Amino acid sequence: MRRRSKCAGAFRDPDQVSRVIGKVTRSSNARRLLYYLYGPGKANEHTDPHLVAGFGDPAELEPERVRGSYRDFRRLAGLLGQPLAAVNGDNYPKPVWHCSVRAAPDDRLLSDAEWARVAAHIMHRTGLAPEGDDLGVRWIAVRHAPDHIHLVATLARQDRHRPSLWNSYRKLRDACRDTEEWFGLRSTAPADRTAARRPTRAETEQAARHGQNEPPRATLRREVCGAAAGARSEDDFFARLAGAGVLVRRRYSTQNPGQVTGYAVGLPSHVGRDGQVVWFGGGKLAADLTLPKLRARWASPRGGDPLAGAAGLATPAVRAVLRSAVATAAEQAVGEQEFFARLRSAGVLVRERFSELNPGEVTGYAVALPGCTGPDGTPRWHGGGRLHDSLTLPRLRQRWTAGQQEAGRSGAFRGVPVHRCGTRRDLPARRPAGSRRSGAPAALHR
């Protein structure tokens, strides 16, 4: 996903990788938008604004300079708005279509002619102004920076009909991919609708007001992702969610009341104005987290073994599977040697860390999944402390010593969030002294 920068067409990727990306917004005033596109911008980032393409000759459509750098936009805004009057534009909410298209910073700079080709192709692929259709919508393309353009169109065809916007976002993505192929630019993934749902602006701002590091949707997606990666069955999946403090609501069939057809999750602290928990269905978190798709994963030949097919897992899911395997082995073992033996028998790769002063003394360990390798082909190791604070070797030794002293005690490691996706930085802040989650072992709050 991309975040908007100060300029409407600039997007910043969290991992600093940008490609040809189109961003669409709607507004109601074309002239006001033109003032912004031809103005200095919010940080004087607009340089040499000019038209590169449009429904007519860009040279003829270019706003006239009347006093120095001041431009008269009345003629251009009037031409863009004329078709709206024929389709009852007064009752047309937000009829101005604005699309920002930006290339990657390390891509070569496109010429005005190349950007004009990009703009015309986008208008053609979206169906707003197909090639050869003289009665399409009226539109222009403004370039005010080297690496991006802005498309402005009024959503009224010149044959007095409103254009169809069905599937326009996916068509825009396809047009951007065509552009990447034409000019040899950095490529992006197709719009296959499998990406995780991005938190809305309201959710992000609400989380910031409440002092949360991320919106509840992102937290729930990470919890569900981790539970699905470590679970071996549907019951195990729901049990892991409940153990992490996630509220779960099953959805039952209307025809077969005993059949579970879906689920929704929520956080106890995330409630609406009516005081009720805000629920998110699995499909609202990510396309592959719906119950039918999870069932298909568990029913696959390798679905019963969480270590099988690990090469295809993302790094957060790998950590979740390792966390589950390490916590289970630590709970079942009574000592260090048995702990390492159980991990190896479960198919986990184990690497012990030895002391530099006493070469025979083991001071720590790291684990990896078969098939999960780095760019150099070596396994990607995860230290116990990277999985969870309580899974470091010194703390495990303390547990085993305490367990030997308390004969018959079990479940010492059940409080570890064994399936949480992410690193220790993803874990919630420590609870104040004296407070603990209901049902959690008291030892976890020491």
N, C-alpha and C positions, 0 to 999 in steps of 0.2 A: 504494500500500500504506500501511497505517497502523501506527504503532508504539504499543504500550500505554503509557499514562501511569501515574502512581502509583495512580490509581483504575482499577479493572478495567474500567469503562465508558468511560474517557476515552482518546481516541486523538489523537496529534499527527501532522500531516501535514508532511513535510519542506518543502513550499512554503507552509506556513501556511494551507492551505485545507482545511476539514473539512466533511463533509456528514453526512447520516443514514447511519450505518454500524453494522452488526451484527457482533459478535464472539462466537463460540461457543467455550466450553471445556467440559471434562468433569471431574467429580470424583466422589468416593465417599461424601462425608459432607455431607448437607444441613444438619445443625445447625451444623457449623463454618462453612459458607458463610453461614448466617443471622447468626451472630455477627459476621462481617466486615461484611456489608451494613448491619447496624444499629449497628455500632460507629463509633468516631470516624474510622476510616480511618488510613492510614499517615501523613498529614500534617494530620489534623483537617479533611479536606475534606468529610466526610459531615455534612450538616445536615438535621435534621428527617426522619429515615428513617420511611417509612410505606408501607403497601400501597395501590396504586391499582387493582389488578385481581387476579383469581385464579379458581380453579375454583369458588369459592363467593363469598359476600358478603365483600368485603374487611374490613368492620367486624367481622364475626364471626371472621375468620381472623387479625386483627391480634394479635400477641403481647402478652400482658398485662404491664403494669408491676407489679412486685412490691415493689421497694425503690428509690424515687427514679427514676433513669434506667435501672435494671436491668430487663431483660425476660426473661420465661420462654418459651424457645423449644421446650420439650419437646412441648407440644400440637401446634404447627404442624409441627414436624419429624416427629412421629408420624403426623399426617394425610398428609403428603407421602409418607412411606415405607410406608404400609400396602399399597398395591398391589404393592410389590416382593416382599412375602412370598409372594404368589400366583404369581409367575413365577420362583420360585427365586432370589430376590435375592442370596443368599449367593454364588452362582456368576456374578453379573452384574458384570463389571468396570466401574467408574466409571458408575454408573447415574444420576448427577445431571447434568442438562443445564443449563448456565448461559449465558445470552445477554445481552450488554451492548449497548444501543442508545443512540446518542448523536447529537444534532443539532449543527449548525454553531454556532460562537460568535456569529455575526452574525445568526442566525435568531431569530425571536421566541420567547419562552418559551411552551411548551405547557402547558395546564392539566392537572390530574389526570385530568379526563374525557377529554381528547384523548390523553394517554399511555395511558389504559386502552383506548381504541379501537385505538391502535397495537399494544399488547401482544396484545389479542384477535385482531387481524388476523394478526400474526406466527404465533401458535399455530395459527390456521386454515390459513394458506398452507403452513406446514411440515408439516401433517397430524398434528401431535401432539395437538391438541385442536380438531378441526373444529367449525365453528359448527353447533349443533343436535345434536351427538354428546355425550350425557351420560356416555358410557363412555370418553372420552378420558383422557389422562394428567392427573395433578393438577399444578397449576402456580400460581405467584404472580408478581406484578410489584411490585418494590420501587423506590421513588423516594427517593433520599437526596441529590439535587442538582438544581438547576433544569433542567439541560440533558440529563439522561439517566436511564434506568431500567435495572433488572436483572431479567431473567426467570429463574426457577428452576423446573425441572420434574423429576420423577422418571420415568424412561423405562420405565413400566409402565402399560398401560391397565387400566382398572377391569373389563374383561371377561377378565382373566387372560392377556392377550397382550402381547407386546412391540411397540411401535410401529415402523413402518418409517422409517428415516432416509435412505432413498435420495434423493439430489439435494437434501438439506435445505439445504445452503449456498446453492445457486442459488435455491431457493425463498425463503430469507431475504432475499437481495438483491432479489428481485422485490417482496417485501413492503415493504422499505424504500423502494423507488422509488414504490410506491403511496402510502406515507405522505408522501413529498415532494410528490407531485401533489395530494393532498388538502388539505394545509395550506400550500401555496405555499412550501415550503422549498427550499433550494438543491439542485439535482438532481445526481445522479451517473451515471456510465456504467453500462449494464447488464452483467450477468455473462455476457459472451459467451465467456469462457475463452480470450481472446487475449492477456491480460496476461502479461508476463514472469514467470517463476518467481522467487519471492522466496527469497533464501538462508535456510536453516533456522537456528534458534537455535544449533545445534551448529557450523555453518559460520561464523557471525558470531563466536562466542566463540573458536573456534580461530584465526581471523584476528587477533583482538585479542591473543591470547596470543603469536602469532608476530610481532607488531608490524607487521602488514599494514594498509594503509588500507581495504581492502575484501576480502570473501571471494573466493576463486577463481572462483566461479560468476559474480559480477558482472564480474570482469576478463575472463573468457572471453566473456561475452555482449557486452561492448563490443568486443572484438577481432573476434568473428564478425560483429557488426552492421556494423562498419566495412569488413571484407573483402567482405561481401555488397553493401554500397553502392557500393564502388569497382570490383568485379569485373565482367567482361563475359561470363564463361563459367565453367563448373565447374572447369576446370583452373586458370584464373586465380584463382578463389576459394581453392582449396587452396594454390596457390603463395603467395598473399598471407598466408595464415595461417602457413605455414612460415617465410616471411620475417620475421614478427613474433615468432618464437620459440615459437609455439604448436604443440604436438604434435597430429598429426591421425591418426586411425585410421579407415580406410574400412570399411564393412560391405558384404559381398558377398552376393549372392543364393545360397540353397542349391540352387536349381534351375538357375540360370545362373551358374556360378562367376565368370565374367568381368564380370558386371553389378554395378555399385555401387548399392546401395539406400539407403544412409544413411552417416552419419559420426558420429564422436565426437571431442571435443577435450579436451585436458588441458594442465596446466602442468608443466614439469619439476620445479619445486619443491614441487608438491602431490602427496604420496604418502600411501598408507594405512599401516596398521601393518605390513603385509607388505612394505613397500618398493616396492609397485607404484603406478604413476600412477593417480590417480583420474580417470575419464573421465566426461564429460558429453555426452550426445547433443544434437543441435541442438534437438530438441523439448523437452528439459529446460531449455534456456536461454530460449526463447520459442517461442510457437506458430508464428510465421511464419519460423522459422529451420530448419525441417526441409528435407531435401534436395529432396523433391518440390516444395515451395512455392518454394524458391530456383530450381529449374529452370524452374518456370512463369514466374517473374519474368524470368529471362534469355531465355526463349523468346518473351516478349511482343514486339510490334512495336517498342517503345521500349527493350527490355531490353538491346540492344547498345550503346546510348549512355547512359553513366552520368549525363549532364546532362539527359536527357529526363525529364519528369515530376518535376523537382526540387521543384516547389511542394508536393508531398505528402510530402516528406521531413522528418524531425525535425531539429532544429538539430545534434545530434551527427553525424548522417548527412551533412548538408550540409557540415560541416567536413571529414568524411572524404573526400567526393568532391572538394572543393576542394584538399585536401592532395595527393590523388593527381594531379590535373591540374597543380598548380603544380610538384610534384616532377618530373613527366614533362617539362614544358616547360623546366624549369631544366636538366635533364640533356641535353636535345637541343639547347638553345641554346648559342651561343658568346659571347653578349653580351647586354646589357640590352635593346636594341631588339628583337632577335630573340626574346627571352624574352617580352616583352609582346605581340609580334605572334603568337606561337604560342598564347598564352592566348586572345587575342581570336578567333583562327581556330577554336579549340576550342569557342567559344561562351561563354567565361567573361567576365563583366564585369570590367573593370580600371579602377581609379581611382588615379592617381599622386598622391603627396604631395610638394609643393614646399617648398623652404626659404623661411623668412620673410626671411632676410637676403639670399639670392641667389635671387630668384624663378624663375630659369631652371634651378635645380639640383634634381634629383629626389632626395629623401631617403628615400622609402619608397613603399609601394603597399598597396592593399587589393583584394580580389577578392570577387565575389558570383556567385550563380547566378541565371539568369533565372527570374522567377516567385517567388523567395524574398524576400518583402517583409515589412517590419515593420507595426505597426498604422497608421502614417501613410501606407502605400503605397509607401515608398521602399525600395530594395534593402537587404538586410542585409549589410553589408560585414564582411569578416574580414581583418585585417592579416596579412601573412606571418608575423610573429612569433607570432601567435595560433594559427597552424596548426602550426608547429614552430619551435624555436629556430634551426635551420639554414636556414630559409627567409626570414629577413629580408634586405632588399636589400643591406646592407653585407656580410653573409656570402656572399651569392650572388656579389657582385662579386669577393670574394676567391677564390671557387671558379673563376670564369671566368678570372681572371688566372692562377691556378695551372694551370688546364687549358691555357691557351695556352702556358705554359712547359713543360708536360709533354705534348708532342705524342703523340697516339694514346691518351691515357688516356681511359677511358670508365667509366661506371657510378658517377660521383662522388656521385650522389644516391640510389643504391639503398639506402643504409642508413637513409634517412628512413622512419619508419613511416607510409607514405602513406595508409593506410586506417584508422588508429586512430580510433575514435569518442571524442570528448571534446576538451577543451582542453588546454593545456600543464599545467594542474593535474592532469589525469588521468594524465599520463605517469609512469612509475616514477621513483624517486629515482635521481640520477646514480650511476654505478658508481664505486667507489673508484679512485684513480689506479693505473694499472698493470694493471687488470682490464678485460677486454673479452669480448664475446660471440664465440664461435667463428664464423668466417666473415664477420664484419663488417669493413668497410674500416677500416684503422687511422686514417684521417683523421677518422673520426667520433668518436674518443675523445680528440682533442686538447683 
